[in-house]
Amino acid sequence: MTLDETLARLDEIVARLDEEPIDLSAALELFEEGVGHLRAAAGTLAEAEARVKRLTELADGSFELEDLDG
C-alpha cells in the first residue's frame, strides 16, 4: 500500500467508526486495522525523513536540512 492509500483507508475507518452505531466486535476490528495502518504510515514517514537526512548530509558529516516548505 502506498502512503496515500494507507491514509485514505485510515480516513475510511475513522468515518465508519464515527457513523451509525457499530457493534463492539466490528469497532475493535476496525480500530485494530487502523492502528496497523497508522504504524505503517509512521514507518513510511520515518524512512522518508531518514532518506532526506542522508541526502542532505555534507562531506564533513554535518547536516544541512532544507526547508521543505519552499
N, C-alpha and C positions, 0 to 999 in steps of 0.2 A: 504494500500500500504506500502511495506517496503521502507526503505530509499534508497536501491539500485534501486527499481522500480521507485521511485519518481525522483531520479537523472537521470535515463535512459529516463524517459518521458520528463524531462527538456531538455536533450540533443536533443531529437526528435523535441521539439518545437523550439529550437534555430536553428536547421538545417533547419526546414521548413521555418522559418522566413528569413533565410539567402539565401534560394534557389531563384527560379524564382520569378518574381513579383507576389505579392499576393494582393488581394483586401483589402481595409482598414477594412471592416467588419470582414473578416476572420482573419486578423492580430490582430485586437483588441481582438477577442475571444481567440486566441492562447496566446496573451500576458496576458490576464486575467487568463487563466488557469495556465500559467506559474507562475504568482505571487502567486496563491493559492498553487501550489506545492512547491515553494520556501519558503513560510511561514511554510508549513507542515514540510519541511526538517529542517528548522531552529528550529522549536519546538522540533523535534526529537533529534537534536543535543544538545539543551539546556537541555532536560531531561536526556540525557546520561551524560552530564557534571555534572549535579546535583547529579546523581547517583554515579558517580566516587568520587565526593567530600564527599558524605555521607559514602561511603565505606572506604575512607581513613581517616576519622575523628578519632582522637585519644581520649583517655579517658578524657584528660584534656580540650577537646573542640578545641584544635588547629588542624590544618590540615597538613598532610604530603602528598603532591601531588607527585605522582610517575611520573617519566619520561617515557611517553608512547612510545617514540621513541626507547627505549630499550638500 
